[in-house]
Amino acid sequence: MGLFGKDKKQDQGGSDWIQPSQVIAQLSGMPGPGGPGGSAGPPVPARLRPLTAAGPDGHWLPGALHVKPGSIRWQPDGAAGADPVELATATILPQSGQGRKGRPVPVTVTDLETPAGRFQLEMDPVMFGMTQELVSEEAAKREGQVTDPWS
């Protein structure tokens, strides 16, 4: 089954909705709830660049996101010459409205504030926010601190 759709061979009673643990399990190759965990799955290619008050600072740095419960770590490619950045607790900033040379920022870019500084991540802001929620929920579940968001 894909992340956002039904398995075509599934019976008529199947649901389009998925649980966060299913996404984490699929991303990291771990079993579902209660299974062993902590190991990251295959990295997700993503580019990152520093962000200043004046806008983007420099070129996009190639790298990948390593996703596991409680962590979204951007790891640069060997040739990028940058330090890894933890993004799980990053604050998503409002879009600045313009990128380099005054061009509009595409909606596939997320402005972030982290303890390491401000960055732009080449990823849809809504998708990144959902990923943050999923890794946080899965980490809390594994630590036995699951709370019902509806209570």
C-alpha positions in Angstrom: 0.0 0.0 0.0 1.2 3.5 -0.8 1.4 6.2 1.9 -1.7 8.0 0.7 -3.9 5.5 -1.0 -5.7 2.2 -0.9 -4.2 -1.0 -2.1 -5.9 -1.8 -5.3 -6.3 -5.4 -4.3 -7.9 -4.5 -0.9 -11.5 -5.4 -0.4 -14.3 -2.8 -0.5 -14.2 -2.2 3.3 -10.7 -0.7 3.1 -10.0 2.8 4.3 -8.0 5.6 2.7 -6.9 6.8 6.2 -3.6 5.7 7.6 -2.2 5.8 11.1 1.0 7.8 11.8 2.7 4.6 13.0 2.1 3.1 9.5 3.9 6.0 7.9 6.8 5.9 10.3 7.0 2.1 9.8 7.0 2.5 6.0 9.6 5.3 6.1 12.0 3.6 8.4 11.4 -0.1 7.6 10.3 -0.8 11.2 7.4 -2.9 12.3 4.3 -1.1 13.4 3.3 -0.2 17.0 5.2 -2.0 19.8 7.9 -3.1 17.4 11.6 -2.5 17.8 12.8 0.8 16.6 15.3 3.6 16.4 16.9 2.8 13.1 16.4 5.1 10.3 15.1 4.0 6.9 16.4 5.0 3.5 17.4 8.7 3.4 15.1 11.1 1.5 17.1 13.4 -0.8 16.6 17.1 0.2 18.5 20.3 -0.3 19.1 22.9 2.4 20.6 26.4 2.4 21.3 29.0 5.0 18.8 31.9 5.4 19.6 35.4 6.7 17.4 38.4 7.3 18.3 39.5 3.8 17.2 36.2 2.3 18.9 33.0 1.2 22.7 32.9 1.7 24.5 30.9 -0.9 23.7 27.9 -3.0 21.6 24.9 -2.2 23.5 22.2 -0.4 22.8 18.6 -1.5 22.0 16.1 1.2 19.3 13.9 2.6 16.8 13.7 5.4 17.2 10.8 7.8 13.8 10.2 9.4 13.2 8.1 12.6 11.1 8.5 15.7 12.0 11.8 17.3 14.4 12.9 14.7 14.5 14.5 11.2 18.2 15.0 10.6 19.5 16.7 7.4 22.8 15.1 6.5 24.9 16.8 3.8 26.4 14.9 0.9 30.1 14.3 1.4 31.1 17.1 -1.0 28.7 19.7 0.5 31.1 20.7 3.3 28.4 21.4 5.8 27.4 20.2 9.3 24.3 18.0 9.8 21.2 19.9 11.1 18.4 18.4 13.3 15.0 19.6 12.1 12.5 17.7 14.2 12.0 20.6 16.6 12.6 23.4 14.0 10.1 26.2 13.9 8.5 26.7 10.5 8.7 30.4 9.7 6.3 32.4 7.5 7.3 32.6 3.9 9.6 35.6 3.3 7.9 36.2 -0.1 11.1 36.3 -2.1 14.1 34.2 -2.8 17.5 35.0 -4.4 17.6 38.0 -6.7 14.1 39.0 -5.7 12.3 36.0 -7.2 9.2 34.7 -5.5 9.8 31.7 -3.2 8.3 28.5 -4.6 5.7 26.8 -2.4 8.1 23.8 -2.2 10.5 25.7 0.1 10.2 25.7 3.9 11.8 28.5 5.9 13.0 27.1 9.3 14.5 28.3 12.6 16.7 25.8 14.4 19.2 26.0 17.2 21.9 25.9 14.5 20.4 28.9 12.7 17.9 29.7 10.0 17.6 27.6 6.9 15.5 27.0 3.8 14.6 23.3 3.1 13.5 22.3 -0.3 10.3 20.6 0.8 6.6 21.6 0.9 5.9 23.3 4.2 2.7 21.3 4.8 4.5 18.0 4.2 7.4 19.0 6.4 5.0 20.0 9.2 3.2 16.6 8.9 6.5 14.8 9.0 7.4 16.7 12.2 4.1 15.7 13.8 4.6 12.0 12.8 8.1 11.7 14.2 7.1 13.5 17.4 4.0 11.3 17.9 6.0 8.1 17.2 8.7 9.1 19.7 6.1 9.9 22.4 4.4 6.6 21.8 7.6 4.6 22.1 8.4 6.5 25.3 5.0 5.6 26.7 3.8 9.2 26.8 0.9 8.9 24.3 -1.8 11.5 24.9 -5.1 11.7 23.2 -5.1 15.0 21.2 -9.0 15.0 21.4 -9.3 14.9 25.2 
